[in-house]
Amino acid sequence: MGVPDEQVGDTSNLFELGLGSLQLMRLTRWLKRSGAPVSFAALARDARLTAWHALVNSAPEPAGTDEEAGPASVNGAATLPSGPAKVGVRADPHQPFALTPVQQAYWVGRRDDRSLGGVGCHVYLEIDSPQLDPERLECAIHALHARHSMLRACFTEWGTQRVADTPAWPGLTVYDHRRQPGDAVEKAVLKIRTALSHRRLEISRGEVLDVQLSRLPHAIDRIHINVDLLACDIQGIRLLLDDLAALYDDPTSLEDLTYTFPQYLADCASDRSEERERSREYWRRRLPELPGGPRLPLAVEPDGVVRPRFQRRTHELTWQEWATLRVRASEHGITPAVLLATAFAEILGRWSSQQHFLLSVPLCDRDQSVHPEADRIVGDFTGLVLLEVDLTRGTGFLERAQAVQRQLHEDIDNAAYTGIDVLRDMIREDGDTPRAAPVVFTCDTEDPLVPDAFAERFGELSWMVSQIPHVWLSSQAYRTREGGVLLAWDAVEELFPEGLLDAMMSGQAALLRDLAAMDWSTRPAAELPAAQRERRKATGAEPRPDPGRLLHQTFFERSRERSDAPALLWGMSGVLTHQTLADQALRIARALYERGIGRGDSVIVTASQRRQQIAAVLGVLAAGGTYMPLSADQPAEHQEWIARVSGARLVLAGTDAPVPGGLPTDVLSIGDALLADPLAAPVPADPEDIAYAIFALGPSAMPRVVEVTHRAAVHTVDDIAKRLDIGPLDRVLAVSAPDSDLAVWDMFGPLTEGGALVLVGEADLRDAFAWLALCERHRVTVWNSVPPLMDMLIAVAETEGLPRSLRLALLSGDWRRTDLERWTRAATHGRCRLVTLGGAAETVIWANTYEMRFVPSQWRAVPFITPLPGQKFRVVDPQGRDSPDWVAGELWIGGSGLAQGYRGDPGLTAERFCEVAGERWFRSGGMGRYWPDGSLEFLGRMGQQLRIEGLPVELDEIEAVLLGHPRSRVRSWYRSVSGAANWSRPSLAPSR
């Protein structure tokens, strides 16, 4: 650890002094080979010398212990002693021997028929060196092949490996660019890099190491090194570079190696069989609860990537920054590797739709105690554990890091059953859609990747990239020569949306800077990138003036000047003018007043005839009351529930409408109310009074009554009128249900502006032919519905097209199909504007809009795009932070168009309507994500509510009906969509 002995006490926490996981792994192996059967997890659980002494002494005394060897110091930098050469089965390296589990995964991933396959597990390095002697370099590389038998390894088509007598390397290829002009040199070396950096070496004939040389102007030689990780792990690459430097100076300087990788495998096989069985049981118990990898946003599905190409991003921590972070980590007993792993996990969680996921963590599984030369031979000693990360454990960074460290130590203790074995178990368990762990975290900060001797002889690493089959993103951390840390990400560039990985890497750098100074008991801020913050602040920030009036006010104030203008139209010739409708409403208001109904009182309105219903609604408002529309189509249990929570004092019932059971006993017939004398004018009220309370279904089929103020409703009605030029010549077909929020605009949208509402008879509510006839007869200009109803209208108008009068189609709902734009334009010969709107009853009809003038071909649905003026959107992660671009989160809606809350349910109101930094927000329960251009994409519903073609479908309700059927054998037939992050819809990505 590099800590002076005098600073280490018997009760010192060695993790606080800088003990690393790799060092502890080596100690564990040495203790086991010395006869103390202690586990890594036990040593990690209490990292004090006193605890370790008790643990070792509690183990049974092994036979033949070499007392003189004594325990190795864990205080200094000395390595643990190697055990005596193990006498085991003699392995002939020239005979085929089995691949390790990790080698098998690499080998299978080379196949072209694998998702994100068709690549070798491969590292490519470039080193710019002062002018070299190519012949000496070639001689040194030949000596390197001769020294390390695995550099002559051939990998057969049967999935085995063997060592050949002679290497496949053809000798040093030299490119001479010294006399070429600068531009030509740049193009030439880029071409070489492109060709070499993603090579798939011919491993079947023993091509696992290739070195080439480019001779550049200004006495610079560039060494190109390709290594296939099937034959050599990262520690092996360090050995190769170290040996190459020695062999370049003196080809005879190194003693021959007598130990080989196949012999190492043979020696370890019997030792680890019992440990492997114990580890298998550990992972078998955990398998059902393990998550998959982080659900990062994708631009294309992995199967759509034909030939993966990895691109590297780096960020360097200076030695001062790294020293500060190490001190902070040691203060809390956190290892440097766990510090970096937790920070990386925080970034993955920030840019993912989930907080619970797996990371693939490669381990240096080289047991140096097997043989004195075990630390000098080349081979793939890599092990793998699947580290479960749950960022919901703990409220601050420290608690999360501690949870990660505990889990990692438990996993390392059970690494004999490798992560590859666990992934295979997942495939067997999960079937067609198995869990995976395509994000890798590697940390080795003990030594620089390029050894000192190599750097002194040839120079520093100037460029590098690695690639691994099946991997999306590989994060690596190496110590720099100056004592800092290089953070490198190698990723399949094509997989991810443009700019995503850059933002993530910048986020990681910012987080590490914060961790150097912040209180680790608190949650990292992990702010949005500045450009994203500014863009969202500007989107939807357009203010709109407060109209300061009531929802019905303009209708009544202007009814006299519009005395002859039609307000309601129906049938062949039915008509009711603005003045007549106002007179009827004021008569109903008088009747309500005589029944004691006044300002703030609630009245349920139920009528089968729409014109009676509209007059009754206006009458309730004119009396100063709150109207609650109730359709006779509502299920009986919903009607009874509304009766319980409504607080209504009276029911206004249509002439032919049956009064549902369970409603208030005080019932007033609309026909009788129309016999009263009219009020002179509507009763004065305040814009903050509740205008209406409307029934809505929430997640898990939870019924609720949403209260909406006059001010909030007027905001939406006025904005749509201004935005879409609603005027006195407009006529709207009232095809939406009378108790829906769309019906609110159907009434007050046209009537406020002097237009008319065309009513559909009760017998024609589902007859699209009748709708078309009404549109033609009454010259309907505006259609307002959910998309399926528009589908029906277009279908019946296929031959003749829609009426020439139709200028505007408003389509509402979460999902808006892109082909509606094409069909609507065809049916109206391009005359009709198609505007999609989204929202909920809680956001007062609508909160966003998008006019479908052009729909890119790759879109499969139309996003929300633009908030209405005065409305705001947030996409929020589980920790209440704004999700970055492309990352799914819960949709929050704020601004002036929010409902007051839920009647009779203050608890639910407090849960769904929250205040953050002085602003009020509605938590919609929907999932969405922002695009970089500021567009907002809807992804689905949290919980068990779905919307199909804009209509809500409650899976809980469907399941309850199925479960209640006497012949049903269904137990549970759906999976929760609360993790809507799995939505990576490449087809929705905007055009570039």
N, C-alpha and C positions, 0 to 999 in steps of 0.2 A: 504493500500500500504506500510505501515511501514515507511512513510516519516514524519519527525517532522513538526508540524503545521507551524513553523516559515519559513520553506523552501517552503511553498505553498502560492503563491500570487494569487490574483483574476484573473490575466491574464496568469498564468502559464499553459503551455500545460501539462495536467495530464498524457498523454501517455509518454511524455518525463520524467515524474517523476516515471513511472513504473506502471501506471494503466493497468490492464489486461482486456481481453475481458470478462472473467468469472465474474469479479467484476462489470463490466459495465452492464452485463446482469442482475445481481442481483439488481443493482440500478434501472435499467429500470423497472423491475417488481414492485419494491417497490413504485416507483413514480406513476405507473399506478394504483396500489391499493390504493394509497393515493389520487387519483383523478386527477393527472396530466397526460393527455393522450399524453405523449411524446414517440418518437420511439427510439430504439437503434441506428439506423442510424443517426438520428438527433443529439443525444448526441455525437456520435463518430465523426461526421463531424467537430465539433468544441469543443474540449475537454478542455474548459476553464470554470472556475466557473462563470465568468461574462456572458458568453454565455448561460450556463445552467440556470442561474438565470432568464435571459430574456426569455428563452424558457419555463420554468415552469410558470412564471408569465403571459405569453401570453395565457396559457391554461385557459378555463373557470373554475370558482370557483365551486368545487363540493359541493354538499349538504352534510352537516354533517361531514365536515372535522375536525379531531381531531387536533386542533392547538397546543395542548400541546405536541403532539408527536414530532413535529419538524423533520427536515431532518437529516438523519444519516450522520456522518462524513465520507468522502471518503479519509481522510488523514491518519488516523491511521489504526490499524489492526482490529478495532471493526467491527462486522458484522452488517448488517442492521437489524432494528427491524422487528419482524414478525407481521403480521397483526392479527386482532382478528380472532378467529376461525369462519370460514365461515359457515353460516347456509344454508344447501342445502339439496338435496335429500339424504335420509339415505341409504347408500350402505351396503347391507348384504354381507360380504366377503365369506359366505358359499354358496351363490348362484353364478352361473356362471356369469362372467363379461368379457367384450371384451378385446382383446389384443390391445396394442398400435401398431402403424404402425411398429415400430422397432421390437417389440416382434413378430409380424406376420412374418416379414422377417426371424427372427431367427428360428421360429417354422417351416416355410415352408422349410428352408434350411436343416433341419434335415432329410428330406426325401432322400432315396437312389436314386430316379430317377432324382435328380437335379444335374446340372453341379456344381462340387465342393461342393456338398451337402453330406448328410450322416454323418454329424458331428454336434455335439451340439455347440452352442456358449458358450464357456467354458473357464474358467481360472483354471490353476493348479499351486499350490504353494508348495514349500518345505521350511521348516524352521528347521534348526539344532539348537536344544536347549540343555542347560544343563539338566541333568536328571530330568524327570517329574514324577508326580504321576498320572498314567493312570486313576485311579478312579476319582480323582478330575477333570481331563480333560474331562472325559466322562460326569460327572455331569454338568460341565460348558456348554458343547455343548448341552445337553438336555435343560438347562435353556435358551440357545440362541435360540433354536427352539421355545420354549414357548414364548419368548419375541417378536420375529419378525414373524408375521403371514405369510409373503411371503416365509419363509423357510418351510412352510407346504403347499405351493401352488401346485395344480395339474393342468396339462395342458391337455385338453381333445382332442379327435380326431376330434371334431367339431371346433377347433380353438378358444376355450374359456379357461378361467382360473377360478379356485375357490380355496378357502382356506379350508383345512381339519382341523379337530379338533386335530388330532394327527400326528406327523411327521412320515415319512417313514424311517427315519434313524434307522438302526438296533442296533446301539451302536458302541463303539470304537473297531475296529479291530486292534490287536496288533501283530506285527511281531518281534520276539525276535532273534536277530543275535549276541548277546553279546558274546557267547562262540564259534562262528564260526571263522575259519582262515580268514585272510585278503582278499585273492582272492575270497573266497566263499561269503564274505560279499559284495564285489564289484559287483559280478554277481547277487546276490540276490536283492540288492537295485536298480540296473539297470533294472532288470526284473520288479520290482514293478513300477518304474518310467514309463517304456514303457507301462505297462498295464493301469496305472491310468492317465497318461498325456493326453491321447486321448480318454477318456471314453465318451460314450454317455449316460448320466444319464437317468434313467427311470422317466422322468418328468410326465408321465401319472399317476403315483402312488405317486407323490409328492417328488421324489428324486431330489432335487435341491442343497443340500449341503451335502458333505460327508467328514468326517475327519477320517484319519487312522494314526497309529503310528508305526514307526520302531525303535526298541531299538538297538542301535549300540554299538560297543566296546568303551572304553574310556569315559564312562558315558555321551554319546551323545544320545539324542532321536530326531528322525526326524519326524516332523509333516507333513503329506500329506493332503492338503486341495483341494477339488474339488468344484467349484462353477459354476452353470449354470447361465449365464447372462440373461436368460429369467426372472429370479426372483430377480436379484441383479446386479446393475451396479457397476462401479469402486468405486464410492463414497460409495455405500453400502458395498463393500468389506472392505473398511477402517472402517466403522461402526462395521461390524462383528468382525474384528480383535480387535478393541478397546474394544468392549463389552466382547469379549471372555477373554481378559486379566483381566478385572474387575471381571467377573463371576468366573474365576479360583481362584482368591484370596478370593472372597466372593460372593457366589451365590445369596445373598440378597441385594447386594450393589446398584443395579440399580432400579429406580422407574419404575413401569409398564407404558407401552405406551398405550394411549387411542385412538390414531389416526392410520389409516391404509392406505395402498396403494390404495385399491379399493375406499375408501372414497375420497382420494386425486384426483383420476381420475374423480370421479363424481363431485367434487367441481370445477374442472378446465374445465369440458366439456362445460358448458354454457358460461363461461367467454371468451373462445378462439374461439367461432364459427365465430364471425364477423372478427376477426383477421385472421382466417384460410381462409376465402373467399377472403380477400384482398391479402393474400400471394399467393393463388392459381392463381389469375390473374397475379401477378408478374412473377411467374414461367411459366405460359402459354405464356406470351409474349416472354420469353427468350428461350423457349423450342426448336424452330427450329434451333437456332444458337449454342446450347450447344454442345461441343465435347463429345467424350467418354473418357474412362480412358486412361492412358499412355500406349503406345504400347511397352511394354518391350519385349525383346527377350525371346522366350519360347523354351524349349526343347521338350515339348509335348503340345498338345492342351488341354485346360481345361477339355473337355469332355473325354479325355483319362485317366484322373486321377480317378482311381476307389475308393480309400479311401485316402482322403487328410490327410497328416501328416505334422504338422507345426514344424519348427525348429527355435530356437531363436538365434539371434546375438545381441551383446550389445557393446556399447562404452560409457565410462563414461567421462563427462566433470568435471574436478575438480572445487572446489568452486572458485578458482582464475580465471580459464578460463571462468566459467559461469558469474562471477561478471564482468569481462571485456566485455563480449558480451552484458550483460544487459546494461552496461554503453553506449556502442557503439549504441545499439538500441534506448535507451532513448534519446540520443543526436539528433536522427533523428525522434523522435516521433513514433517509431515502437514498438509494443508490443513484449514481449518475445515469445509468441506463434507464432506470424507472422514471427519473425526472424527465428525460427526453421522450420516453414512451408515453407517459401521461400527457405531456404537452402535445405530442403528435395526435394522441387519441382525442384531446380536446378540440383540435382543429378538425379532425374527421367528424366528430360529433357536431361541430358548428356547421360544417358543410354537408351534413347528412340529415336524413329525416328521422334518424333514430339515435338513441343514446346507449344502446346495448348491442354490441357486435363483437366479432372475432378479429384478431390480428394474427397473421402468421409470423412467428418469431423464430428465425433460424438460430440454432445453438452451435457453438464450436464444441463438438462432441468428441474431441481428441483426448483420449485418456493417456496422459504422459507417463502414468505409472506402469503401463503394460510393458514397456521396453525402454532402455536408455536412448534409443534412436527414434522413439515414437514422435518426438517433437521436431524431427528433422526430415521426415519423409513427406512426400507429396501424395495427396489423395483427397477424395471428397469425404471428409469426416463429419459433414453437416448433419445435425439433427434438427428437428422441427417440433415446436409446441404451438398449439392453438390457444392463444391468450384471450380469455373472455374479459371484455371491458364493459363495465356498466357505470356510466357517468351519472346515474341517478343515486349511486351510493355516496352519500356525503354531500354537504352543501358547499364546501370549499375545495380548493385545489389540493390541500394537504390530505384531506380525508380520501379524496379520490386516488391520489398517488399511493397512499397507504393501502387502499383496497387493491390497486393494481399490483403492488409489490407482494402482498400476501398471496394473491392469485398466481402470480408468476412463479413464486417460490414453490407453491404446491404443484404447479404444472411441471416445473423443472424436475422436481422430485419424482415425477411419473413420466419422464420423457423417454423411458425405454420403449414404451408404446408410442410411436411417433405421431406427429400431426398428420402425416400421410396416411397412417393406419386409421386414424379417427375420421379423416375425410372419406376414406373408402367405406367406413361404417355408415357415414351419413348418406352416401349414395345408396347403399342397401336399404337404409331406413326410410329415406325420403322419396325414392322412386324417380319420377320424371323430372322433378324440380328440386334437386338436392341443394342443401346448404353448401356454401363455399366460403373460402377465406382468401380473396384475391388481392388483399392489401398486406404488404410485408413490412415489418419493422426490423432493421438490423442495426446493432450498436456495438462498436468495438473501439472504445476510446483509450485503450491502454497504449497503443502504438500507432504511429502514422501508417497509412496504407503502403507508402513507399519507404522502405527502410533507409536508415541514414547512409549506409555504405553505398547503396544504389544512387541516392540523390547526390552524394558527393562525387561519384564517378561519372554519372550520366546527366543528372539534372532532375528537376522536379516534374511531377505529373502536370501536363498542360491541358489534357482533355481526356474524358473518360465517359463511357456509358455501359450499362449492363442491361441484360434482358433475361427474363425468366418466363417460360411457358405458363399460361393460365393466369398470369399476374396482371392486375390493372395498374398498380402503383407500388413501387418499392422505395421505402425511405431508409437511408443509410446514414450513419454517423461515424466519422473517423477523426482521430486526433491529428491536428496539423503539426508541422515541424516546430512552430512557434509556441505550441501548447494550447492552441485554441481547438475548435471543433468545426469540421466541415460537415454541413448537413446537405445531403444530396438526395434528390428525388428522381428516379427513373420511371417514366410512365408511358403507357400506350397513348400517344397524343390524340389519335383519331377517336378514342373512346369518349373524350370529355369535351364539353362545350368550350368554345374559345374563351380564354381568359380565366377559366375556373381555377386551373392549377396555379397560375401566377398569383391569383388572389389568395389561395390557400397557403402557398409558400410565404407570401408577405404576412399573412395572418399568423403563421407560426413564428416568424421572426419577431413580430410585435409582441406576441404572447411571451416569448422567452425574455425579451427586454423588460416586460412588466413583472415577470416572476423574479427578476433580480432585485426588485424594490418593494413589491406589493406584500401585503399580509396574506400568507398562504391559507389562512383559515377562511378567507373570503373567496367568492367565485370570480374567476377571471372575467374581465369585461368583454374581451374578444370583440371589439367594435367592428361594425361594418366597414369595408373599404370606403374611404372618403368620397370617391366619385359616386358610389351607390347611395350613400347617405344624402348627398346633395340632389341627386336625381329624384329620389323618392320624396324629398322635402318639396321639390318643385311640382311633382305630379299630384294633381288633385288639390293643390293649395289655393286655387283660384277662389277668392271670397265671393259671396253673393249677398246682396243687401237683404236685411230682414224685412219682409213685406209688412209685418205687424198687423195682419188681418186674420179673419176667421176663414175656415175652409169654404163655407157657404156664402160668405159676405158679398162677394162680387156678383154672384148669381142673383141674389135678391135685390141688390142696389141697382142693377141694370135691367131687371126684368121688365120694367115699364117701357124703356126705350127699345127693348127687343120684343115688344108685345106680340107682334105678328110672326116672329121668327119661330120655326119649329124647334122644340126642345126634345120631344120624343116622337118617334115614327115607328109604326108597326103594320104588319099585314099588308093588304092591298092599298089602303088609303088612310089608316089610322094616324092621327096627328094630335099632339098636345103642344101648345105654344109655351114659350118661356113665361109669359104672364099668367097663363092658366095654371101651369105647373106651380108657380110661386103662390098663386091663390090657394091651390089645394094644400100645399105644404103649410101655409099659415093657418088654414082651417084645422089641420091636424095638430098644429102647435097649440091652438086655442083649446082643443079637446084635451090635450095632454096637460095644459096649464090647469084646467078645471079638475083634473084628476090629481093635482098636487105635484105634477112633474115640473121641475125647474132646473136651474143651473147646477150641473154636476151630477144629475140623476141619470141612471142608465136605463135604457129601454131596448128590449129585444124586438127586432123586426123580422117577421117571417111572412112571406107572401109568395104565392105561386105565380101571380101576375107581376111581371117586372115593373110595369108602370106604377102599380100600387106600391111596390116596394120602394121605388125611387122617391115617390111623393112622401112616403112615410119617413124615409131617411132624412129628407130635407125638413120635414116637420119636426122631427126630434131635435135636429140641430137648431131650428128656429126657436124652439122652446128652451134652448140653452142646455139641452141634455147631451148624452153620449149614446150613439146608436150602436147596437150589436147585431149584425146581420146573422141570421140562422137559416140555413137551408133545410128543407124537409128531407133532403137526400142524406143528411148526416146520419150515421148509425145511432141507434137509440141510446147506446152507452155514452156517446159523445154529447148528445143532447142533454142527457141527465147530468153529465159532468158540468156542462156549461151552466145549467140551471143552478148548480150548487155554488159555483165560484163567481157567477156573473154579478151578483149584488143588484140585479135588475128589479125595479119596483113594478114594472108593468110589461106586458107583451102587446105589441101592435101586430095584429094578425090580419092577413088578407082575407078577402071575402070567401074564397074557396080553400084556404089553407087550413089543414088540421093543426090544432095546437098540440105540439109534442108534450108528452107526459113529463112530469117533474119540473115544469116551468112555473113561475109565479101564478097564483090563482087570479090575479087582477089582469084580465084580458080585455083589450079594447079593439073592436073591429075597425079596420081602416075605413070600411064603408060608413060606419056610424060616425067616425071622427070627421069625415068629409062633410057631415051635415052641420057642424059647428060654424059659428061666425068666425071669419079670419081675424087673426091678430093684425094690428096696424103695422107692425114691423117685428122683425126677429128680436128676441130677448138679448140684451147686451151680454157679452161674455169676454173672456180673456184668451189671447192666443195660446197661453200655457194650459188652458183647460183641455181635457181629454175630448177629442172629436169623435173617435170611434174606438171600439175594442173588438178585435177580430180573432176568431178561433184559428189556431194553427197547430200543426203537429211538429214536435221536436224529435231529437234523437231518441231511439228506443221506443217510439210510438208514444212519447209523453205528450199529452194534450196540454195546451196552454192558451191563455187569452192575452193577446198583445194589446197594450194601450198606446194610442198614438195621439199626440197633441195636435191642435190646429196648426201651430207654427211649423211643426215638422212636416205635416202633410202638405201645407201650402208651398213650402220650399220645393218639394218634388214636383208638384203640379205646375208651378210657375216656371221652373227650369225646363221641363219638357215642352211647355208651350213656346217658350222663347227659342229653344234649341231646334224644334221641329216645325216652327211656324204654324202652330195650331190657331185657327181663326174661325170666324162665324160661318164660313162656307164648308167647314169640315163636318163630316158625318161618320160616326164610329159605330161599327156593328158590335152589339153587346153579346158576344159569344162566350165570354168567360163566366164562371159560376158567380152568382150574385153575392156569395159570402166570401169570395176570394179577395186578395189585396189588389188584383188587377181590376176588379170591378170598381174599386175606389176611383181609379183614374178614368175608367169608362164613364163614370158619372161626372166627376168634377173637372176632368180634362176638357171635354168639349163644352159643357154647360157654362163653365167660368168664362170661356172665350166667345160665347154666343153661338156655338155650334149645336149639333143635335146628336142624339143617341138613337140608333136603330135597334129595336127590340126583337128578339127571337121568341116566337111562341113556345109555350111549354112543350107542345107535341113535336116541335122541330129542333129541340136542343141538340140532338145527335144526328141531324139530317143535313149533310153538307150541301145537298142539292137545294134545300130550302135556304141555306145561308147564301148560296150563290144567287138565287133569285132575289133575295132581299137586297144584296149588294147592287144588283143591276137596277132594281126597281127604284131604290132610294138613293142611288148614286153615292154609295159609300166611298169615302176617301181614305179612311184610316182603318187598318185592321190591327187588333191588339189581342194576342193570345199566347199560349205556349206553342212550341213548334208542331206537335202532332196535329193540332187543329188546322194549322196552315197546310200541313201535308194533305189533310182530307180535302180542303178547299181546292188545292192545286190539282188533286187527282180527279175531281169531278169537272174541273174546268179545262181538262187536258186538250180537248178539241177546239173549243172556242176561245180559250184564254180567259183571264180575269177581266173584270169590267174596266173600261178605259178611265173611269173616274178614280180608281184606286191609285193613290200617289205615295202611300206610306204603309209599310208593314212593320209592326212592333212585335218582336218575338222575345219572350221572356223564359228564363230557366237557366240552370247551371250549364247544361250541354247544348250547344247550338251547332247543328251539323253544317258543314261547309257547302254541301250541295244544295242547301235551301236557297243560297244566293243565285245559283245557276238556274234552278227551277223557277224561282220568283221572277227573275229577269225575263226568262223565256215566256212565262205565262202572261207577263204584262208588256212584252216587247220593249223592255228596258225603261218603262215609265215609272216604275215603283221603286222608291228607296227602301232598302231593307236595313232596319236598325235592330240590333240585338241588345237586350238589356238584362241585367242580373241584379239580384237582391233577395230580400226576404221580407216577411211581414214586419220584422224588427227593424228593418232599414227603410221602412215606409215606401213600399212598392218597389222602388229601384234604387240602386246605389252606383251603377256603372253602365256604360254604354259603348257600343262600337257600331259604326255604320259600315256595312259590308259592301264597300265600293270595289275592293279587290281582295280576293282570298287566295293566298299562295297555295300552290298545288300540294305542298307537303303537309299542310294543316289537315287534321282529321276532325277538329272541332274548333269553334271560334272562342278565343280567350275573352276575358272581361275587358281588357285594353284600358279604358279610361274612366276614372271616377267622375261622377257628376260634380259640378261646382259645389264647393262647400262640404263635399264628402272626402273621406280619407280612407286608405287601406293600409293595413300592415299584414305581413306574413310573419308569424311569430313561432319561435321554436318552443319546446317544452319548458325552457327556463325563462320564458317571457322576453327573449331577445329577438330583434328583427332578423329573420333568416336572410342569408346572402342570396344574390342572384342564382337562379336555377335550383335552389334548395326548397323543398316542400316544407310547409308549416301550416299552422291554423290561420285562417283568414279572420282578421279583426277589422271591423268597419267603424269609423268614427265620423264626426262632423255634425252638421246641423240637422241631418235627416234621420236621427235615431228615435226609436219608440221610447216611451217613458219607462216601460218595464212590463212585468207580467202581473196581471190582476190576481190578487189573493195569494201571491207567492213571493214574498220579499226575499226568501232564501235563494230561489232560482234567479230572481232579478239581480241580486248581488253577485251570483256566480257568473251569469252570462253578460252582465253589463258592469264593466270595471272602469276604474279611473287610474290613469297613469300620467304622472307629471302634469296634473291639472286638466287632462283631456279625458273625455268619456269615450269608451270603446265597447262595441258589441262583439263578443266572441261567437262567431257564426257557427262553429262546428264543421265548417267546410275546410278542405285542404287546398292550398294553392301555392304558386311560386311566381316570382318575378323573373322576367326576361331582362337582359341587359339594356334593351331599349325602353324599359319602363312599363311594358305590357305585363298584364297580370293574367296568369293561366289558372283556371280552375281544374282541380285534380280529383275531386271526389269528396265523399262525406266521411267524417269521423263517426265512430260507433257503427250502428247497423242501419243507418238510413242511406239509401241510394236514391239517385234521381235518374229516371229513364226517360229520355226525350223531354227533360224539364219537369217531369211529374215525380213527386216524392213517393218512394216505395219503401215501406218499413219492413225490414226483414224480420224483426221481432214479431210483428203482427202476423206475417205469413207463417212463421214457424209456430206461433201459438195456435193458429187454425189447424195446421197439419198435425200438431201434437194432440189437439183435442178431438181429432177424427177417430172414431172407434176402431177403424181398420188400419190406422196409421202405424207404421213401424219406424217412423223417423224419430231420431233422437236429437241430432244437431246437424244441420245441412248447410251451414254457411261458415265462412271464416271472416273474422273481423277485418274491416278495411281501415281501422284506425291508423295503421302505418302506411298511409297513402304515399309514403315516400318511395315505395317501389315503383311509383309512376315515373319512369324515365321515358318520356314520349319523344323519341327523336323526330317523329314526323311533325311535331309541333314547333320545332326550332325555327325561328324566323329566318328568312332568306338573308344570305350574306352578300 
